[in-house]
Amino acid sequence: MKNSLIALTLIFLSLGIHGQTWTPEQITAASTAANADYLTQAEKDAIMYINLARLYPQDFARIELPNYGGPAKYGGYVKNSSYKQSLIQHLQSMTPVPALVFDPVLYENAKCFAREQGLEGSTGHTRKACPKGNYAENCSYGMDTGLDIALQWLIDHDVPSLGHRVNSLNKSYTKIGLSIHSHAVYGTCAVAEIIW
């Protein structure tokens, strides 16, 4: 518990350094995976940012999105994206929904598939050895931080169905498992399994 509080304090301080205004209470409410010591910080952060968008949609639109252009290595590809603008509009009118609770069983499934895709350098949702469950699934490629992973799904740039955004913000869903693995083609891949 002490390590989790230290980690949350460090996250809050780093957010504050960048001019962000999340409160410690908001960070704590969104950090449902904080006590899962086997997760990386990026995995915990991705869950936290998705939950911040769910719990505090108007704050998320104001704090995280105005100056976000995507990772520098991709040249600010979403800086002027109409998908980013549609997310801002969605969040500004959205009623808050409960945080997704971290689930170890979903995590193990996400871990299996992230590893499988990473080793093969594949993309998409077709599994070879990993079991498929009855849940929503988000896959991310080439993103290194929890914030970039969460925003790739929430902005859903060039994904007309907005399926990742819908999965991430759906009020019917209550649990999440998320795992990041190295990827043979894109450097990293993240998988989230989300269920009601």
C-alpha positions, 0 to 999 in steps of 0.5 A: 500500500505504501508503494502504491501511495508513493507511485500515485504521488509521483504520478500526481507530481509529474502531472503537475509539472506539465501544468495539469490539474488532476487532484490526488482524489481524482488520481486515486479514484482512477487508479484501480490497478495501483495495487497490482505490483506485477503491472508495469507503470505504463500498464497502470497509467493506461488504465488510469487515463481511461478511467479519468476519461470515464469518471471526469470526462469534461476535465479530461477534455480540458486537461489532456486534449487541447495540446495533445498531438500524439507521440513526438516520434509520429510528428503530432499526427493527431494535433489537428485530427477531426477524431480528436475534436470529436472526442473533445465534443463527446467528453464535453457532453458525456455523463460520467460513468464508473471506473473500470476495475482491474481484473487479474483474469482479464489481465492474463488473457490480455498478456497472452495475446499481447505476447503472441502478437508481439512475438509474431509482429502481427496486428488485429484480433485473430488469435492462434494459441490464446483463448478468446473470451466474450469481451471487448478488446482494444489493441494498440501498436507503437505507443510507449506510455500509458497516456499515449495508449489510452489516447490512441484508443480514445481518439481512435484516429482514422477508425470510422467505427470508433470501436476502441473509444466505444469500448473504453467509455461504454457505461455497461463495462465494469472490468479491465485487464491490460498488458503491454509487450514488445512488438517485432514490427511496431516496438510495443503493443498493448491489449486491453480486455474489457467486460461488463 
